[in-house]
Amino acid sequence: MGPAVGALRRASIPPCSSRGRKALAPLAMALLAAFSGHSLAHDGAGAAGERIVGQVKVPDTFKHPGIFATQTRLDTFRAAANSSNPSVMKTGYGAVTADSRSSYDYQHHALVDVEVVGGASGPEEARYKNDAMAAYLNALRWVKTGNHQHRDRAVMILNDWARTFRSFSVAPGTNAEQTQLEAAWMLPVWVSAAEIIRRYNNGQAGWLSTDINTFNGFVDRQYSHAEKARTRVNNWAVSAALAMMAAGVYQDNKARYAAGLQRMTEMIPLSVFANGEVNELRDRDCVHPQYNLQGLTQGAEMATIQGDTSVWLYQPQGETKPRLAKGLEYMAKSLRLGRGVRDCRGATMEAGYMDIAVNGYMNRGVAIPNFQTLAKERRPDKGSMQFLGWTTATHGRDDY
């Protein structure tokens, strides 16, 4: 990691007041201006199979499937879901089949323009999100069952949206920037579905190359909005970074992946302070801080699949636990016990990170006991209208 990122770590002292938190913003924006260009040149070779691009490591060749689930993980999910033996993954698959969007009879409707609503969900925004989730759920059910009707439904949704969609707009009274956040949230979901259809079992689904090329344009149109949210210093930037990484992996685009991973790395100490407090928990509510953790956790998993554990293990000098692990524990204590800067007892645990986080840190020997207890209490993980959910089905484990 480059020296300037090290400077970010040293400067990220946990704020104890709103004044301290606000003081981080100019520093973050200055570093972002220095690092976040789109034309990222190779600075030199790293370890075997990777290069240093900008300030982060990028594989010479992306691993596929490689957004949030590898071929091995999808095969493990399939075996568990089809087994007669009970398991946490099988329970998680029950949440998939219980969702009506997972049916091959699901009726999608692609739109030319999607109007988004700030702080709510209008009918067009809901259609855009529900269809993305339906594509993923049907792709997952195709992996489990081999039923071509699920495959065909997923392909139809992907193709119709790719051929139809052209733009976002905003409802009256909604800031124009809201399109950035909505695109950042859904782009990883769309490409997760597409990654399975395109790459599982070496392209067994038979998705046509012409349709894949058309879908790339759909990815590009969403990316042009999503990446603009990276300049925020809150959950918007984390979501943007995740979308940039996901588009980079799916499209084998090293510059996009590197820009996303770089911004994700910069956002770790701005999202989780040294004492574990999660950004936006003190000043907002019990939901938005979880958006930070969802994005960081999913980004950590994606980077790990591509050979880089730095998001999981980001740990400034002198600290005894990775920052993301601290944030997960802090949020768990707030949700379970009401401890910390906000009492979140009774609040929802947002979908999309519980089982990925437990699996990621158990694999690395990092203790997160409060978060593990919370995840065990709240699973199976279901769906979200912001991030890809159903992580119990794909990442659940029985050994805790």
C-alpha positions, 0 to 999 in steps of 0.5 A, a space after each residue: 500500500 502506498 505512502 499516501 494511504 498510510 498517511 490516511 491511516 495515521 490521520 484517521 483518529 477516531 472522532 469523539 465529537 461531531 466536530 472531529 468527524 467533520 474534520 475528516 472530510 477535507 482530508 478525505 477529499 484531498 486524498 481522493 483528488 490525489 488518487 481517484 483518477 480513471 486512467 490508472 497506470 501500472 506502477 509495477 509488478 507485485 507478487 505473482 499473478 498481480 500488479 500494483 495499479 494506482 495504490 492497490 493490487 489488481 490480479 493479472 487475470 480476474 477469477 470467474 465466477 468472482 463477484 461474491 461467489 466462486 465456482 467452488 462456493 456455488 457448487 458447495 451451495 448446490 450440494 448443501 441445498 440438494 442434500 437430504 441433511 439439514 444445514 444452515 445453507 439449506 435453511 438459507 435456500 429456504 429464504 430464497 424459495 420463499 421469495 416470490 421473485 425467485 419464481 420462473 413465472 416472475 413477470 419483469 418489465 424493463 424500463 427506458 427511464 427509471 425515476 428514483 425517489 429520495 428517502 423512499 421508493 417509487 414504482 419505477 425504482 421498485 421495478 428496477 430493483 425487484 427485477 435485478 433481485 429476480 434475475 439473481 434469485 432465478 440464477 441461483 435457483 438454476 444453479 441449485 436445480 438445473 431447471 432451464 426455466 429459472 435460467 431462461 427467466 434470469 436471461 430474459 430479465 438481463 437481456 430485456 433491461 440491457 436492450 431497453 434501459 437508457 437513463 435515470 431521472 428524479 422525482 419532483 423534490 428529489 436531488 439529482 444526485 440520488 441517481 448515483 446512489 440507486 445505481 451504486 446499490 443495484 449495479 453489484 446485484 445486476 452483475 452478480 446475476 450476470 456473472 452466474 449466467 455467464 460464467 458458472 460451469 464455464 458458461 453452461 447457461 449458453 448466454 449469447 455473446 451478442 447479448 453479453 455485449 449488449 449487457 455491457 452497455 447496460 453496465 456502463 450506463 449504470 456505472 456512469 452514475 454510480 461512480 460519481 457517488 465515490 466523492 461522498 464521505 459516508 455510505 454513498 462512497 462505500 456503495 460506489 466503491 463496491 459498484 466500481 469493483 463489481 463492474 471491474 470484475 464482471 467486465 475484466 476492467 482493471 482500471 474500474 476495479 482498481 479505482 473501486 478498491 482504492 476508494 474502498 480502502 480509503 473509506 475503511 477508517 472513515 467508515 469505522 473509527 478506531 474505537 469501532 464506532 461506525 460512521 453515521 450511527 451517532 448522527 443518523 440512525 440504525 440503518 445507514 451505518 449498516 450500509 457502510 458495513 454491508 458495502 465494506 463486507 461485500 467489498 472484502 469478499 470480492 477482493 479476497 476472491 480476487 486474491 487480496 485480503 487487505 479489506 478484511 485485514 486493514 489494521 492501522 499500526 498499534 491497533 489489535 483488531 482489523 477495523 472492519 471487525 471492530 465495526 461489526 462488533 460495535 454494531 452488533 453490541 448496539 443492535 443486541 445490547 443497546 450499547 455505544 453511541 446509539 441504542 439499536 435494540 429492536 432495529 432490523 439487521 440489514 441483509 447482505 453481510 451477516 454470513 459473509 462477515 462471519 465466514 470471512 473472519 472465521 477463515 482468518 482467525 479473527 474473533 467477532 463473538 458479538 456479531 456471530 451471536 447476532 448473526 446466529 439469532 437473525 439468520 437466515 439472511 433474506 433480501 434487501 432493496 439496497 444490497 444483494 442478500 440471501 448470504 445464508 444460502 451462499 455463505 452460511 456455516 454450521 460450525 459456530 
